[in-house]
């Protein structure tokens, strides 16, 4: 397969533009506990066509540098979760050295409840 190019995200300075209310609440929780995080700092190429053009990539929502851990939140419909699980399997196959955790809707709600945070109104659809 050759060398996999790394695609940077959010290279511009300034605050990140979080996509949905779940990400905003998660970022607030990380901030409250003074956990350093970066929003979508890296996109991992997953599939290429026969000419080497990128067809599919995966950009986890958060990176926690002190933990060397990527976090992907998924609070969406089950059909979209299945696609995200497929991407996560590909990422783990292609990048076994990358530490990534997928947090599902139920786990996310339990996390918020544990810390006494009321869940924000859900977005119409989470971004993939």
C-alpha positions as CSV (number, residue, x, y, z in Angstrom):
1,X,0.0,0.0,0.0
2,X,3.0,2.3,0.4
3,X,3.2,5.4,2.5
4,X,0.0,6.7,4.0
5,X,-0.2,10.5,3.8
6,X,-1.2,12.4,6.9
7,X,-3.9,15.0,6.5
8,X,-3.9,17.8,9.0
9,X,-7.1,19.4,10.3
10,X,-7.8,22.7,12.0
11,X,-4.4,24.1,11.2
12,X,-5.7,27.7,11.6
13,X,-5.3,29.5,14.9
14,X,-8.4,30.3,16.9
15,X,-11.1,28.3,18.8
16,X,-12.3,25.1,17.3
17,X,-15.8,25.0,15.8
18,X,-17.4,22.1,17.6
19,X,-20.0,20.4,15.4
20,X,-22.7,19.4,17.8
21,X,-24.0,20.0,21.4
22,X,-22.5,16.6,22.5
23,X,-19.0,17.8,21.5
24,X,-19.6,21.1,23.3
25,X,-20.6,19.4,26.5
26,X,-17.7,16.9,26.3
27,X,-15.2,19.8,25.7
28,X,-16.7,21.6,28.8
29,X,-16.2,18.5,30.9
30,X,-12.6,18.2,29.7
31,X,-12.0,21.9,30.4
32,X,-13.5,21.6,33.9
33,X,-11.1,18.8,34.8
34,X,-8.2,20.7,33.1
35,X,-7.7,17.9,30.6
36,X,-5.8,19.2,27.6
37,X,-7.6,18.4,24.3
38,X,-7.4,19.3,20.7
39,X,-10.4,19.1,18.4
40,X,-10.0,17.0,15.2
41,X,-6.3,17.5,14.9
42,X,-5.7,14.7,12.5
43,X,-7.5,12.9,9.7
44,X,-6.5,9.3,9.0
45,X,-6.8,8.2,5.4
46,X,-8.6,4.9,5.1
47,X,-9.3,4.1,1.5
48,X,-7.7,5.1,-1.8
49,X,-8.6,4.5,-5.4
50,X,-6.3,2.7,-7.9
51,X,-4.7,6.1,-8.7
52,X,-3.9,6.8,-5.1
53,X,-6.6,9.4,-4.6
54,X,-8.1,9.5,-1.1
55,X,-11.6,8.1,-1.0
56,X,-12.3,7.9,2.7
57,X,-10.8,9.2,5.9
58,X,-11.6,9.3,9.6
59,X,-11.1,12.3,11.9
60,X,-11.7,11.4,15.6
61,X,-13.4,14.3,17.5
62,X,-10.9,14.9,20.2
63,X,-7.3,14.1,20.9
64,X,-6.0,14.1,24.5
65,X,-2.2,14.7,24.2
66,X,-1.3,13.8,27.8
67,X,-3.1,10.4,27.3
68,X,-2.1,10.0,23.7
69,X,-5.7,9.1,23.1
70,X,-8.2,9.9,20.4
71,X,-11.9,10.1,21.4
72,X,-14.8,9.7,19.0
73,X,-18.2,10.6,20.3
74,X,-21.2,9.0,18.7
75,X,-24.7,10.0,19.8
76,X,-26.3,9.3,16.5
77,X,-28.7,6.8,14.9
78,X,-27.6,3.1,14.9
79,X,-27.3,3.0,11.1
80,X,-24.7,5.7,11.3
81,X,-23.0,4.1,14.3
82,X,-22.4,1.0,12.1
83,X,-20.6,3.1,9.5
84,X,-18.5,4.7,12.2
85,X,-17.7,1.3,13.7
86,X,-16.5,0.2,10.2
87,X,-14.3,3.2,9.9
88,X,-12.9,2.6,13.4
89,X,-12.1,-1.1,12.4
90,X,-10.2,0.2,9.3
91,X,-8.3,2.8,11.3
92,X,-7.2,0.1,13.8
93,X,-6.1,-2.2,10.9
94,X,-4.1,0.5,9.1
95,X,-2.8,2.4,12.2
96,X,-2.4,-0.2,15.0
97,X,-0.2,2.3,16.9
98,X,-3.1,4.8,17.3
99,X,-5.0,4.7,20.6
100,X,-8.7,5.5,19.9
101,X,-11.8,5.1,22.0
102,X,-15.4,5.3,20.6
103,X,-17.9,6.6,23.2
104,X,-21.4,5.5,22.4
105,X,-24.6,7.4,23.3
106,X,-25.3,5.4,26.4
107,X,-21.8,5.7,27.7
108,X,-21.8,9.4,27.0
109,X,-25.1,9.9,28.8
110,X,-23.8,7.9,31.8
111,X,-20.6,10.0,31.8
112,X,-22.7,13.3,31.9
113,X,-25.0,11.9,34.6
114,X,-22.0,10.9,36.7
115,X,-20.7,14.4,36.7
116,X,-24.1,16.0,37.1
117,X,-24.2,17.6,33.7
118,X,-27.5,17.9,31.9
119,X,-27.3,16.7,28.3
120,X,-27.7,19.5,25.7
121,X,-30.4,19.2,23.1
122,X,-29.3,16.7,20.5
123,X,-28.4,17.9,17.0
124,X,-30.7,16.8,14.2
125,X,-27.9,14.5,13.1
126,X,-24.3,14.2,14.3
127,X,-21.7,14.9,11.7
128,X,-19.7,11.9,10.6
